[in-house]
Amino acid sequence: MIVLAFLAIAAVGSFIRWKTSIFFGIYKGTLIVNIIGSFCLGLSIELNDPELTLVCIGGLGSLTTFSTFCANIDFLSKKNYRSSFIYSLLTVTLGVLAATVALNI
């Protein structure tokens, strides 16, 4: 049963990421899903049920996208190092801030 829940939530996370990137564009979409994922990960840290934690991590793993984040940085650095740096700094800073806020709720 846990495997089915994991797969279902992973599919939902991937779908949300895909739609967000289409709606906001690849850079903003990736930024948004990574910040949301960081916030949700902060919320899920307090879960005491290992199975529920596994499902949350699976869903968040499919929602967030480190590979696209890295590809975005690489692409931006070829155009403008400053944009690449700002994008990286913004993503990491807002992600940590979102996780911190969630941990303190």
N, C-alpha and C positions, 0 to 999 in steps of 0.2 A: 504493500500500500504506500509506503514511504517513497518508493521509486516512482510510482505514478504521480504522486504529489510533486515530487522534485521535477519531473519532466513537464508537468502541466505548468508549474510556476516558471520554469526556465523558458518555456514557449511564450508565455505571457510577457516575460521580461524582454525577450528578443523582439517581440512584436512592438512593444512600447518604444524600445530603442529605435527600431526601424522607422516607425511613424514620426517620432520626435525629430529624427534627422531629416526626414522629408519635409516636415512642416517648418522647422527652424533653420534648416541648412546643416551641413555636416559639422561645421565648427561649433556653432551655437548648440546644436542638438547634442553633440558629444559632451560639451561642457555641462549642459542641463542634466543629462542622464547620470553623469559622473557625480554631480553634486547631490542629486536625489539619492543615488546609490550610497554615497557616503553618509548621508543623513539616516537612511534606513538601516545601514550597517550599525551605526551608533545606537539606534533603537533596539536592534536585535541582540546586542551584546548582553543585555540583562536577561535574556530568555534562559530559563533553567532546563528546558526540555531539549535534549540533544537532537531529537528528530525534527522538531520545529526549527531549531537553529540550522540544521542541514538544509531544510527546505528554503529558509530565508537566504542562506548563503548561495544556494543554487539559483534562486530568482534574481538576487542581486548580481551574481556573477554574469548572468546572461543580460541583465539590464545595462550594467556598466561595460565599458569597453576600453581597456588599456591599449590594445593593439591599434585601434583607430586614433586614440589620443596620441600615441607615438607617431603614427603615420601623419597626423595633422601637424605635429611639431616639425617633422622632417620636411613636409611640403612647404610649410610657412618659412622655414629657415632657408630654403632655396630662393624664396622671393625676398624675404626681409628678416634679418635676424632679430630685429626689435619686436616685430609682431610675434615671432616664435617664442621669444622670451616672455612677453606679456601674456600670451596664451597659456604658456606653461605655468607661470607664476600665479595667474588668476585661477586656473583649474586646481592646482595643489592647495593654494590658500583657501579658496572657497570650500573645497572638499574637506579639509581639516576643520574649518570653522563649522561646517554643517554637521560633521560627526561630533564635534565638541558640544554644539547646541543640543543635539539628540541625546548625548550622554548625560546632560544636565537637566533633562526634562523629568 
